Amino acid sequence: MDSTVLHRLALNESPYPPLPSVRKAMRRAVAQAHRYPQFYPDDLIERIAAWCRVGPDRVVVGSGSVGVALQLLQAVVEPGDSMAYAWRTFDAYPLLAAMVGAQPVPVPLSPDGRQDLGALLTALDHRTRVVVLCNPHNPTGSLVTAEDLSAFLRQVPRHVTVLLDEAYVEFARGTELPDTAALLDAHPHLLVLRTFSKAYGLAALRVGYGLGAPGLVARIRRHQLPFGINAVATAAVKASLRAGGELRRRVDTVVAERERLRHELVGQGWHIRPGHANSVWLAAPDPVDEGAAALTAAGVQARHYPGEGLRLTVGGREANDAVLTALAGVSRPQAPGRRP
Ligand SMILES: Cc1ncc(COP(=O)(O)O)c(C=O)c1O
């Protein structure tokens, strides 16, 4: 087997390196690297808050959105409490649960790859402190509609914090998108998680943020590491916020490539549901293991869940073409519409 990796499509990264204006801001910050960053990242919080049109007391930042998620768990979970999430999902959630001594409660996805909101609600009990919803969902890309999300939030008991992971929200398209600002106003037990790693292409710099009610945010901020957000990352995020238009055009290109990939793969006979992240999800019983082998042989690194699925990050055009060529050679899945 040829193990040379030509295209990295396994981690839902952006195919684009930082914009020139962002690199310039980072270089300036590097020249000052002998100085500490702010003790707590108050300036960055203010910038993000202004950009999100909320008060700074509603924003918390951390080492990637995964760092913010850990801070939330540290704030609300006592050993022996539990944490519910749809499974499969982002690999970090069981790890974070273990870090804070929470009992993980994985709730299977429904057969069409959606988070089963009814089953999640049923899984909540007096020990549950956090329930995670990932919207759009990793790895399937499925979207919980605004209506379903509101109904879900109304039914979650008040002692449970809802962690709404919107790491991929910038890639979602459609009229059914939840209005996050309205949800935050209505639900004081909600933390919306966002990141600069995906649409903003700054995965290496580790900056994510959470939006929530001031009381919840204050509790989470107690777990903010002093000097924890580095100055180069802060400069890059601020410059990225100034370059919003350019970055949105990049996201539009990724979305167009996602739709092209899906359309072409459906044409090859794969059964693919519409997805809203920067990825495409191929699921068993389509021949995902054979697909994974073909991609590896073609130098494409994808995320393979043996016997279950294959998550392909949407890359640049050349990488996506390599995916299409490799998967076209896989023995034909059944014709569309004939799934058992
Ligand atoms: C659903 C989801 N949430 C969060 C993250 C982590 O992002 P960050 O780089 O902000 O920690 C990922 C990364 O793949 C993800 O898929």
The ligand as a Tripos MOL2 file, in Angstrom:
@<TRIPOS>MOLECULE
LIG
   16    16     1     0     0
SMALL
NO_CHARGES

@<TRIPOS>ATOM
      1 C1        -17.5950   19.3330   15.9600 C.3       1 LIG1
      2 C2        -16.2640   19.8820   16.3140 C.ar      1 LIG1
      3 N1        -16.1660   20.6940   17.3600 N.ar      1 LIG1
      4 C3        -14.9900   21.2080   17.7200 C.ar      1 LIG1
      5 C4        -13.8420   20.9070   17.0160 C.ar      1 LIG1
      6 C5        -12.5380   21.4300   17.5200 C.3       1 LIG1
      7 O1        -12.2030   22.6090   17.0120 O.3       1 LIG1
      8 P1        -11.0950   23.5290   17.6630 P.3       1 LIG1
      9 O2         -9.9650   23.4860   16.7150 O.co2     1 LIG1
     10 O3        -11.7510   24.8560   17.7550 O.co2     1 LIG1
     11 O4        -10.7450   23.0110   19.0220 O.co2     1 LIG1
     12 C6        -13.8870   20.0680   15.9270 C.ar      1 LIG1
     13 C7        -12.6640   19.7390   15.1860 C.2       1 LIG1
     14 O5        -12.6130   18.9290   14.2950 O.2       1 LIG1
     15 C8        -15.1360   19.5250   15.5710 C.ar      1 LIG1
     16 O6        -15.2590   18.6810   14.5510 O.3       1 LIG1
@<TRIPOS>BOND
     1     1     2 1
     2     2     3 ar
     3     2    15 ar
     4     3     4 ar
     5     4     5 ar
     6     5     6 1
     7     5    12 ar
     8     6     7 1
     9     7     8 1
    10     8     9 2
    11     8    10 1
    12     8    11 1
    13    12    13 1
    14    12    15 ar
    15    13    14 2
    16    15    16 1
@<TRIPOS>SUBSTRUCTURE
     1 LIG1         1 GROUP 0 **** ****
